[in-house]
Amino acid sequence: QVQLVESGGGLVQPGGSLRLSCAAHGIIFSIYAMGWYRQSPGKQRELVAAITSGGSTNYADSVKGRFTISRDNARNTVYLQMNSLKPEDTAVYYCNAEWTGWGIDYWGQGTQVTVSS
């Protein structure tokens, strides 16, 4: 049973910070690339940040300089530190695990992030 469990979402004011966590179960975590995606109502799901099994990262242009993705292989967990949050960051954030080269990926349930005054 593969399970990705996100946590850390919530309501925050513009300029505030949140840290999302995604704990993976049932996979050999260290060999998976991990990513955070987000989706707002009526919009396509977009990649926010990703980190490879080797620790290389990439970010959507809209979040560069504000968000940081990291992973702790000992805890089978990937994090997304979100700073300087903007209303346009409001979305459901989803954790993704991808076994690169094998076409295998898994998704979490999502966690709501709302940035509002």
TARA-V714921 format. One record per residue. N is the residue number from 1. PHI is phi in whole degrees, -180 to 180 (999 if undefined). OMEGA is omega as a letter, one per 30 degrees, with the letter a starting at -180 (NA if undefined). Layout:
N_PHI_OMEGA + N_PHI_OMEGA
This chain:
1_999_l + 2_-93_a + 3_-145_l + 4_-116_a + 5_-118_l + 6_-90_l + 7_-154_l + 8_106_l + 9_-71_l + 10_165_l + 11_-100_a + 12_-143_l + 13_-78_l + 14_-53_a + 15_89_a + 16_-83_a + 17_-133_l + 18_-144_l + 19_-123_l + 20_-92_l + 21_-126_l + 22_-136_l + 23_-99_a + 24_-102_l + 25_-132_l + 26_87_l + 27_-130_l + 28_-81_a + 29_-55_a + 30_-63_a + 31_-94_a + 32_-96_l + 33_-76_a + 34_-119_a + 35_-145_l + 36_-116_l + 37_-118_l + 38_-141_a + 39_-147_l + 40_-105_l + 41_-55_l + 42_79_a + 43_-121_l + 44_-75_l + 45_-68_a + 46_-127_l + 47_-74_l + 48_-97_a + 49_-158_l + 50_-143_l + 51_-140_a + 52_-79_l + 53_-62_l + 54_-89_l + 55_98_l + 56_-72_a + 57_-123_l + 58_-149_a + 59_-136_l + 60_-65_a + 61_-56_a + 62_-68_a + 63_-117_a + 64_-58_a + 65_87_a + 66_-115_a + 67_-109_l + 68_-136_l + 69_-100_l + 70_-149_l + 71_-139_l + 72_-126_a + 73_-65_l + 74_-66_a + 75_-107_a + 76_52_a + 77_-135_l + 78_-116_a + 79_-123_l + 80_-133_l + 81_-86_a + 82_-117_l + 83_-117_l + 84_49_a + 85_-65_a + 86_-119_l + 87_-54_l + 88_-70_l + 89_-80_l + 90_-61_a + 91_-179_l + 92_-89_a + 93_-102_a + 94_-118_l + 95_-91_l + 96_-132_l + 97_-120_a + 98_-128_l + 99_-88_a + 100_-59_l + 101_96_a + 102_-114_l + 103_66_a + 104_-113_l + 105_-147_a + 106_-135_a + 107_-129_l + 108_-85_a + 109_-75_a + 110_100_l + 111_-135_a + 112_-80_l + 113_-119_l + 114_-124_l + 115_-113_a + 116_-156_l + 117_-81_NA
